[in-house]
Amino acid sequence: MKMNHKKIYMEILEHINKVPVIDTHEHLESEDVRLNRTVDLFNTYLIHYASSDLVSSGMGDNELAFLTGDSTDMEKKWSVFKPYWERARNTTYCKSLISATKGIYGIDDINEDTYLLIDAKMKECNKKGFYKHVLKDLCNIEVSILDSDIRCDKEFFRSAIRMDRYIKFESVDVIAEVEKQNNITVTGLSDWVEYINRAVARYKKVYGIVCIKTAMAYERILKYDKTSFFDAERIFDSVLAIRAKYGWNRLCDANLELKPLEDYLMHILVQCAAEQNLPVQIHTGLQERNGNYITNANPTHLINLFMEYPTVRFDLFHGGYPYSGELCAIAKNFRNVFVDLCWTHIISREFTVRLIEELIDTIPMNKIFGFGGDYCFVEGVCGHLYMAKENIALALANKVYKGYIGMDEALHIGKRMLYDNPKEFFNL
């Protein structure tokens, strides 16, 4: 007799809720940094994600700046927030905040009757031990991969190092910074390449980084063409000449075509990953905040890297949304490409459930990473994880109910997604 779908779902969810979690991606500040600032409902919850949907619904930049600013007038903040919240609270970004509020503070909704109580609870809980309570006691997260903080608290985190600023030169004089910190003089591209190689090796040896992270899809296309050293060197020499003559801030006015240099340096970085046996995490798909070129972030742009460096393991973020079909095909065809559902669950629950079902049909189960909170505030991690577990349980229940997989296999896949797969991948 066919089992009841709800019963299947509840049995899988009960099992998943007992599984420890490897969280593949976070942006959390340290607990000490959080404790040294004044938190309120709005300046915490609107750091990112939900704020993007409020802006999409019509909120102005000045209104958002007020909500995330230092004002302690909570009634005024609520009056600014309320009309946009009522427009956008249907989205999963916003539902994630409600999920977090319920899970941590025991309050079922964010509304006119509860916002002051939530704010008071947030201030009351902002004390030593809050991270342990949320990440360990409530979430059962064994470890999270933290973006860029090499001195992270090893009780909670392992570090991913981001090297984008050494590849895509911007307004800050990163060359001068490197020269000063390392007591070196950069006279050409060879010096810069040597620094990148030494830096990655040192980050692994001294700080124990577990991967390299890049998020350049926010600023440029993910297509990294093969550039010769000669062509890259010519551009780098021009950068140094402009810096010497006019100062770093004139670089953006120089009309230099920097992409070939950036492409060359990305290949150098991936070669470093190969030498250090480090995986590479790459942002693909939707960019956070409002207004960007989504086509820049299509994972198909990266195929030449997967072909060029078959021994490097690539962790592609966010399910590639909205290019998830393409990402499924890529992960199916390349042994070194893995699919990471960090952030994806709060982009769209419906989409993510369908994607998980498709991934189970499409690629080997060891290549799916089930959760990465991708939040800057710890409440978001909790709310996101609750949703992720429900999404995974629902997708697996759908497969069992349809007869595509058995219950034992579903429970096995769920554990692999949340724990075994990322633990093996990052050598934790």
C-alpha positions as CSV (number, residue, x, y, z in Angstrom):
1,M,0.0,0.0,0.0
2,K,1.3,3.4,-0.9
3,M,2.4,5.5,2.1
4,N,0.7,8.8,2.8
5,H,2.8,11.7,1.5
6,K,2.6,13.7,4.7
7,K,3.8,10.7,6.7
8,I,6.8,10.2,4.3
9,Y,7.6,13.9,4.6
10,M,7.4,13.9,8.4
11,E,9.6,10.8,8.7
12,I,12.3,12.2,6.5
13,L,12.2,15.6,8.2
14,E,12.5,14.0,11.6
15,H,15.6,12.2,10.4
16,I,17.1,15.3,8.8
17,N,16.6,17.3,11.9
18,K,18.9,14.9,13.7
19,V,21.7,15.2,11.1
20,P,24.6,17.5,11.9
21,V,25.2,20.1,9.3
22,I,28.3,21.3,7.4
23,D,27.4,24.9,6.4
24,T,29.3,25.6,3.1
25,H,29.2,29.4,3.1
26,E,28.7,32.3,5.6
27,H,29.6,36.0,5.9
28,L,29.1,36.3,9.7
29,E,30.9,38.8,11.8
30,S,32.6,37.5,14.9
31,E,30.5,37.3,18.0
32,D,32.7,39.9,19.7
33,V,32.1,42.4,16.9
34,R,28.4,41.9,17.1
35,L,28.4,42.4,20.9
36,N,30.3,45.7,20.5
37,R,27.6,47.3,18.3
38,T,24.0,48.3,19.0
39,V,21.6,45.8,17.4
40,D,18.0,46.5,16.6
41,L,15.4,44.7,14.5
42,F,16.0,46.8,11.4
43,N,19.7,47.4,11.4
44,T,20.2,43.7,11.7
45,Y,17.5,42.1,9.6
46,L,17.9,44.5,6.7
47,I,21.7,44.2,6.2
48,H,20.8,42.2,3.0
49,Y,18.4,40.0,1.2
50,A,15.0,41.1,2.6
51,S,16.2,44.7,2.1
52,S,16.6,43.9,-1.7
53,D,13.0,42.8,-1.9
54,L,11.9,46.0,0.0
55,V,13.8,48.1,-2.5
56,S,12.3,46.0,-5.4
57,S,8.8,46.8,-4.0
58,G,9.6,50.5,-4.1
59,M,11.6,51.5,-1.0
60,G,13.9,54.4,-1.6
61,D,17.6,54.4,-0.8
62,N,17.3,57.1,1.9
63,E,14.5,55.1,3.6
64,L,16.7,52.0,3.6
65,A,19.6,54.0,5.0
66,F,17.5,55.3,7.8
67,L,16.3,51.8,8.7
68,T,19.8,50.4,8.8
69,G,21.2,53.5,10.5
70,D,21.8,54.5,14.1
71,S,18.4,56.0,14.9
72,T,16.8,54.5,18.1
73,D,13.3,55.7,17.2
74,M,11.8,52.3,16.6
75,E,8.3,53.7,16.1
76,K,9.6,55.9,13.3
77,K,11.5,53.0,11.8
78,W,8.4,50.8,11.8
79,S,6.3,53.5,10.1
80,V,8.9,53.6,7.3
81,F,9.3,49.9,7.1
82,K,5.6,48.8,7.3
83,P,4.2,49.7,3.9
84,Y,7.1,48.0,2.1
85,W,7.0,45.0,4.4
86,E,3.3,44.5,3.6
87,R,4.2,44.5,-0.1
88,A,7.1,42.1,0.1
89,R,6.5,39.8,3.0
90,N,5.3,37.1,0.6
91,T,8.9,36.5,-0.7
92,T,11.1,33.8,0.7
93,Y,13.7,36.4,1.7
94,C,11.2,37.9,4.1
95,K,9.7,34.5,5.2
96,S,13.2,33.5,6.2
97,L,13.2,36.4,8.7
98,I,9.9,35.2,10.1
99,S,11.3,31.7,10.4
100,A,14.4,33.0,12.3
101,T,12.2,35.1,14.6
102,K,10.1,32.1,15.5
103,G,13.0,29.7,15.9
104,I,15.2,32.0,18.0
105,Y,12.9,34.4,19.8
106,G,9.7,32.4,19.9
107,I,7.6,35.0,18.1
108,D,5.5,33.8,15.2
109,D,5.4,36.9,13.0
110,I,6.8,40.3,12.3
111,N,4.0,42.9,12.5
112,E,2.8,46.0,14.3
113,D,2.0,44.1,17.5
114,T,5.3,42.2,17.7
115,Y,8.1,44.4,16.3
116,L,9.0,46.1,19.6
117,L,9.0,42.7,21.4
118,I,11.3,41.2,18.8
119,D,13.6,44.2,19.1
120,A,13.7,43.8,22.9
121,K,14.4,40.1,22.7
122,M,17.2,40.7,20.2
123,K,18.9,43.2,22.5
124,E,18.4,40.9,25.5
125,C,20.0,37.9,23.7
126,N,22.9,39.9,22.3
127,K,25.4,38.6,24.8
128,K,28.3,36.1,25.0
129,G,27.2,32.6,24.0
130,F,24.6,33.7,21.5
131,Y,26.5,32.2,18.6
132,K,26.8,28.9,20.4
133,H,23.1,28.9,21.2
134,V,22.1,29.5,17.6
135,L,24.7,27.7,15.6
136,K,25.3,24.7,17.9
137,D,22.2,24.3,20.1
138,L,19.5,25.3,17.6
139,C,21.1,24.5,14.3
140,N,23.4,21.6,15.1
141,I,26.0,23.1,12.7
142,E,29.3,21.3,13.1
143,V,31.3,23.9,11.2
144,S,30.6,26.7,8.7
145,I,32.9,27.9,5.9
146,L,33.4,31.6,6.5
147,D,34.2,34.0,3.7
148,S,37.5,35.9,4.1
149,D,38.0,35.9,7.9
150,I,41.3,34.0,8.2
151,R,41.4,34.5,12.0
152,C,38.0,33.1,12.5
153,D,36.9,31.3,15.7
154,K,37.6,27.6,15.0
155,E,34.8,26.5,17.4
156,F,32.4,27.6,14.7
157,F,34.2,28.3,11.4
158,R,36.8,27.4,8.9
159,S,38.0,30.0,6.5
160,A,37.7,30.5,2.7
161,I,40.1,33.1,1.4
162,R,38.9,35.6,-1.2
163,M,41.6,36.8,-3.6
164,D,39.4,38.9,-5.9
165,R,41.0,42.2,-5.0
166,Y,44.4,40.9,-6.2
167,I,42.9,40.1,-9.6
168,K,40.4,42.9,-10.3
169,F,42.2,46.1,-9.5
170,E,39.8,48.8,-8.1
171,S,40.1,52.2,-6.4
172,V,42.2,51.1,-3.4
173,D,45.9,50.9,-4.1
174,V,46.2,47.2,-3.4
175,I,49.7,47.0,-4.8
176,A,51.0,49.6,-2.3
177,E,49.2,47.7,0.5
178,V,50.9,44.5,-0.5
179,E,54.3,46.1,-0.8
180,K,54.0,47.7,2.7
181,Q,52.7,44.6,4.4
182,N,55.2,42.3,2.9
183,N,58.2,44.6,2.6
184,I,58.5,44.0,-1.1
185,T,58.6,46.1,-4.3
186,V,56.4,45.1,-7.2
187,T,58.2,46.0,-10.4
188,G,56.2,43.7,-12.8
189,L,53.7,41.0,-13.3
190,S,56.2,38.2,-12.2
191,D,56.4,39.9,-8.8
192,W,52.6,40.0,-8.5
193,V,52.2,36.4,-9.5
194,E,54.9,35.4,-7.0
195,Y,53.0,37.2,-4.3
196,I,49.7,35.5,-5.1
197,N,51.4,32.1,-5.0
198,R,53.1,32.8,-1.7
199,A,50.0,34.3,-0.2
200,V,47.8,31.3,-0.9
201,A,50.4,28.9,0.4
202,R,50.8,30.9,3.6
203,Y,47.0,31.2,4.2
204,K,46.8,27.4,4.0
205,K,49.8,26.7,6.1
206,V,49.4,29.3,8.8
207,Y,45.6,29.8,9.0
208,G,44.3,26.5,7.7
209,I,42.1,27.8,4.9
210,V,40.0,25.1,3.4
211,C,39.2,26.7,0.0
212,I,39.5,29.8,-2.3
213,K,36.4,31.9,-2.9
214,T,35.7,34.2,-5.8
215,A,32.7,36.4,-6.4
216,M,33.7,38.4,-9.4
217,A,30.3,37.8,-11.2
218,Y,29.1,40.9,-9.3
219,E,31.5,43.0,-11.4
220,R,32.3,41.3,-14.6
221,I,31.5,38.3,-16.8
222,L,32.7,34.9,-15.6
223,K,34.4,34.1,-18.8
224,Y,38.1,33.8,-18.1
225,D,39.9,33.5,-21.4
226,K,43.4,32.1,-21.7
227,T,45.8,35.1,-21.9
228,S,49.5,35.0,-22.6
229,F,52.0,36.2,-20.0
230,F,53.2,38.8,-22.6
231,D,49.7,40.3,-23.1
232,A,49.0,40.3,-19.4
233,E,52.4,41.8,-18.6
234,R,51.8,44.7,-21.0
235,I,48.6,45.6,-19.2
236,F,50.2,45.3,-15.8
237,D,53.0,47.5,-16.8
238,S,50.5,50.1,-17.9
239,V,48.8,49.9,-14.5
240,L,52.2,50.5,-12.8
241,A,52.9,53.4,-15.1
242,I,49.6,55.1,-14.5
243,R,50.0,54.5,-10.7
244,A,53.5,56.1,-10.8
245,K,52.5,59.1,-12.9
246,Y,49.0,60.0,-11.7
247,G,48.2,58.0,-8.6
248,W,46.0,54.9,-8.2
249,N,42.7,56.8,-8.3
250,R,43.3,57.7,-11.9
251,L,43.4,54.1,-13.0
252,C,39.6,54.0,-13.5
253,D,39.9,57.0,-15.9
254,A,42.7,55.5,-18.0
255,N,40.4,53.4,-20.3
256,L,42.6,50.4,-19.9
257,E,41.2,47.1,-21.0
258,L,41.9,45.1,-17.8
259,K,39.9,41.9,-18.6
260,P,42.9,40.0,-20.2
261,L,45.0,40.8,-17.1
262,E,42.2,39.7,-14.8
263,D,41.7,36.5,-16.9
264,Y,45.4,35.7,-16.7
265,L,45.4,36.2,-12.9
266,M,42.3,34.0,-12.4
267,H,44.1,31.2,-14.2
268,I,47.1,31.8,-11.9
269,L,44.8,31.6,-8.9
270,V,43.3,28.3,-10.1
271,Q,46.8,26.9,-10.6
272,C,47.5,27.9,-7.0
273,A,44.5,26.0,-6.0
274,A,45.8,22.9,-7.8
275,E,49.2,23.2,-6.2
276,Q,47.7,23.6,-2.7
277,N,45.0,21.0,-3.2
278,L,42.3,23.6,-2.4
279,P,38.8,23.6,-3.9
280,V,37.5,26.8,-5.5
281,Q,34.1,28.3,-4.6
282,I,32.6,30.5,-7.3
283,H,29.6,32.7,-7.1
284,T,27.2,31.9,-10.0
285,G,23.7,33.1,-10.7
286,L,21.7,35.8,-9.0
287,Q,23.6,38.7,-7.5
288,E,22.5,40.2,-4.2
289,R,21.1,43.7,-4.0
290,N,19.4,45.5,-6.8
291,G,20.4,46.1,-10.4
292,N,23.1,43.9,-12.0
293,Y,23.8,42.0,-15.2
294,I,22.6,38.5,-14.4
295,T,24.0,37.1,-17.7
296,N,27.5,37.8,-16.4
297,A,26.9,35.0,-13.8
298,N,25.9,32.2,-16.1
299,P,28.0,29.1,-15.0
300,T,28.5,28.1,-18.6
301,H,31.0,30.9,-18.9
302,L,33.3,28.8,-16.7
303,I,33.5,25.7,-18.8
304,N,37.0,26.4,-20.1
305,L,38.3,26.5,-16.5
306,F,36.8,23.1,-15.8
307,M,38.4,21.7,-18.9
308,E,41.8,23.4,-18.4
309,Y,42.1,22.3,-14.7
310,P,40.6,18.8,-14.3
311,T,42.3,18.2,-11.0
312,V,40.8,21.3,-9.3
313,R,37.4,20.8,-7.6
314,F,34.9,23.6,-8.2
315,D,32.1,24.4,-5.8
316,L,29.5,26.4,-7.8
317,F,27.2,28.5,-5.7
318,H,23.5,29.2,-5.5
319,G,22.4,26.4,-7.7
320,G,23.3,28.7,-10.6
321,Y,19.9,30.3,-10.3
322,P,18.3,31.0,-12.7
323,Y,20.7,28.9,-14.8
324,S,20.2,25.8,-12.8
325,G,19.5,23.5,-15.8
326,E,22.8,24.5,-17.3
327,L,24.5,23.9,-14.0
328,C,23.0,20.4,-13.7
329,A,24.3,19.6,-17.2
330,I,27.8,20.9,-16.3
331,A,28.0,19.0,-13.0
332,K,26.8,15.8,-14.9
333,N,29.6,16.2,-17.5
334,F,32.5,17.2,-15.3
335,R,33.8,15.1,-12.4
336,N,35.4,18.3,-10.8
337,V,32.2,20.4,-10.7
338,F,29.9,20.3,-7.6
339,V,26.5,22.0,-7.0
340,D,26.1,24.1,-3.9
341,L,22.6,25.1,-2.7
342,C,23.9,27.9,-0.4
343,W,21.5,30.9,-0.6
344,T,19.2,29.0,-3.0
345,H,16.6,27.9,-0.4
346,I,15.7,31.6,0.4
347,I,15.7,32.7,-3.2
348,S,12.7,30.5,-3.9
349,R,11.5,27.5,-1.9
350,E,9.4,26.1,-4.8
351,F,12.3,26.4,-7.2
352,T,14.7,24.8,-4.8
353,V,12.5,21.8,-4.1
354,R,12.2,21.2,-7.9
355,L,15.9,21.7,-8.3
356,I,16.8,19.1,-5.7
357,E,14.4,16.6,-7.4
358,E,16.1,17.3,-10.7
359,L,19.6,17.1,-9.2
360,I,18.8,13.7,-7.7
361,D,17.7,12.5,-11.2
362,T,20.7,14.1,-12.9
363,I,24.0,13.9,-11.0
364,P,25.7,11.6,-8.6
365,M,24.5,12.2,-5.0
366,N,28.0,13.0,-3.7
367,K,28.0,16.2,-5.8
368,I,25.1,18.0,-4.0
369,F,25.8,20.3,-1.1
370,G,22.5,21.0,0.7
371,F,23.1,24.1,2.8
372,G,25.0,27.3,3.1
373,G,23.4,30.1,5.0
374,D,25.2,32.9,3.2
375,Y,24.1,35.5,5.9
376,C,25.8,38.4,7.6
377,F,23.7,38.0,10.8
378,V,23.4,34.8,12.7
379,E,19.6,34.9,12.9
380,G,19.4,34.5,9.2
381,V,21.4,31.3,9.3
382,C,18.9,29.7,11.6
383,G,15.9,30.8,9.6
384,H,17.5,29.7,6.4
385,L,18.5,26.3,7.8
386,Y,15.0,25.6,9.0
387,M,13.7,26.3,5.5
388,A,16.4,24.2,3.9
389,K,15.7,21.2,5.9
390,E,12.0,21.4,5.1
391,N,12.9,21.9,1.4
392,I,15.2,18.9,1.3
393,A,12.7,16.7,3.2
394,L,9.9,17.7,0.8
395,A,11.9,17.0,-2.3
396,L,13.0,13.6,-1.0
397,A,9.4,12.8,0.1
398,N,8.2,13.7,-3.4
399,K,10.7,11.2,-4.9
400,V,9.7,8.5,-2.5
401,Y,6.0,9.1,-3.0
402,K,6.4,8.9,-6.8
403,G,8.3,5.6,-6.3
404,Y,11.5,6.9,-7.8
405,I,13.6,6.1,-4.7
406,G,13.0,4.2,-1.5
407,M,12.8,5.6,2.0
408,D,16.3,4.3,3.0
409,E,17.8,5.9,0.0
410,A,16.1,9.2,0.7
411,L,17.4,9.3,4.2
412,H,20.9,8.4,2.9
413,I,20.8,11.2,0.3
414,G,19.5,13.7,2.9
415,K,22.4,13.0,5.2
416,R,24.9,13.1,2.4
417,M,23.6,16.5,1.2
418,L,23.8,18.2,4.6
419,Y,26.9,16.5,6.1
420,D,28.9,13.8,4.3
421,N,29.4,15.5,0.9
422,P,30.7,18.9,2.1
423,K,32.8,17.2,4.9
424,E,34.5,15.1,2.3
425,F,34.9,17.9,-0.2
426,F,36.5,20.3,2.2
427,N,38.6,17.6,4.0
428,L,37.1,18.6,7.3
